[in-house]
Amino acid sequence: MCSSDLTTAAAIPTFVVGSDEQRDLLDQFQRRCLHFSEAYQKNKPLCFNARSFQRTHPVKARRGHADADACLVAPCILGVADGVSQIEEFGIDASELPNELLRQCKELGMTQLIPGCDLDPEDAYRGPIPLVREAFESTESLGSTTLVLAVLDNSTRIHGKLHPMIAV
């Protein structure tokens, strides 16, 4: 690039939209005052409010492959697991392990994470990895799966104060 090109490039404005039009756009995008129907309550336990929808990919459906995906929606846990469909060649239902694993995660999580439940210290929530490990050890299905789990822990204390945490 020669020096005359640099001078010309420096004279071209960065924004394609004029400043008056930019101001109007920013006014449209400004944050509005939000009013919540629920009053703020300090140290109130938090929960997920989620839904799921599943549909087999059309290509998989045309090939006759079953959907091996599974979803978990619970107040303190969200999860998605996907079975490995290649094991169907060995006569194993690829959806069994993901569904069973998420059911076990939900059962354990609802026991460990619901505030006010009296548990023995060895049964208390210790994080998402121990929860998944314990859930997997209690499954009977064969197979392979990928898994992502989000856990909302309302029992975390920092300097004696409750601080809800999300672990993934």
N, C-alpha and C positions, 0 to 999 in steps of 0.2 A: 504494500500500500504506500503510495507516495504522499508527501506532505500536503498537497492540495486536496487529496481524498480525505485526510484526517480533518482538515479545516471544514470541509463540506459536511462530514459526518458529525462533527461537533455542533454544527448549526441546526441539525435536524432534531426536533424535540423527541424526547424519549416516549412520551405518551401519544398514542394515535387519537385518543378522545380529547376534546377540548376541556379546559379547566372548569367551565360552567357546567358542562355535561357530567364531568367527574364529580363535582359537588352534589349534583342532583342524585347521581347513583349512590354516593356515600350516604346521603340523607335517607334514601330508600332502605339501605342495608343497616342502618343504625340499630343498636340494641333497644328494644322497647321494654318498658317496665313489665315484669311478669308477676302475677299474683297467684300464689299457691293456696289451695283450699285447706291444706293441712298446716297447722302451726308447727314451728320448729320446736323440737324436743331434744334437749341435750342427751347424749349417750343412748339414743333410741336405736335398737337393733335394726340393721338394714337387711333388705332381701331383694332378690332378683324378681323381676316381673317380665317373663319372657314367654314366647310361643315358638313353635317350630313347624315347618312344612317340608315334606319330603316328596320327591317325585323322581322316579327312575329316569335316567338319561335315555332319550329315544333310541339312540344307537344301541345301548345295552339292552333295552327292551326288545328291539328287533332281533337281536342275536340270542334272545332267550335267557339272558343272565338275570339272576335275581338281584334285587337291591340289597346290599350288605351294609348299608349305612344305618346308624342308630343315633338317636338324640335323647338327651336327658335334660329335662326342665324341672327344677325344683327350687324352693325358696332360697336355698343356700348354695346350690350347685347347678352349673350349666355344663353340659358335655356333648361332644360329638365323637363318635367312633366309626371307623370304616373297616369292614372286614376285607381280607385279601381274597378276591374271587378265584384265584388260581387253585385254591385248595378244593374247589368243587370237583376238580379232576380226580380227587381221591375219595369222592363220595361224602365230603364233609360240607354241611351248610355253612357258608361263609358269614351269614348274619347271626348265627347263634352266639359266638363269643362276644362280639361287640354289644349285643343286647343284654346278655347275662352280666358282662362286666359293668355296664352302666347301671343295671338294676342293683348290683352289689354296691357300687359307689353311692347310689342314692340311699340305700338302706343304712350303710355306715355313716354317711354324711348327715342324714337326718337325725341319727342317734347322737353323733358327736357335735354337731354344729347348732342345734336348736338351743337358744339361751334358756337357762333354768333347769336343764336336765341334769340329774345327779348321776355322775359316772364315776367308776373307779379310775384312779389316775392312769393306770395302764391302758384304759379304753378311751382316754381323752384325745381330742384332735391334735395331731403333731405336724400337720402340713399335708399338701396334696400328694406328695410322692409316697409317704407311708400309707395314706388312705388308698391310693391306687394299688399299691403293693398288697395290702391286706385284702382289698376287693378281688384282685386277680387270684390270690391264693385260695379264695373261697369259691372260685368258679370250677365247673366241671367240663365245660365245652372245650373242644379242640379247635385250633385255628390260629390265626394271626390277625392282628388289628393295629391300626394307628389310633391314637386317642389324644384329644385335647380336653382339658377339664379346667373350669374356672370355679374357685371355691371362695365363698364369702364368709370370712371368719369374724364374728362379732365378739369374740372373747379375748382378742389381743389387748394387752395392757402395756402402756409405755409410761413410765414414771407414775404408776398407780392409776392412770386414767385409761378408760376404754377407748380404743382406736380401731374401728372396723377396718379390716384389710381384705384385699382380694389377692389370691394366689392363683397362678396359672401354671 
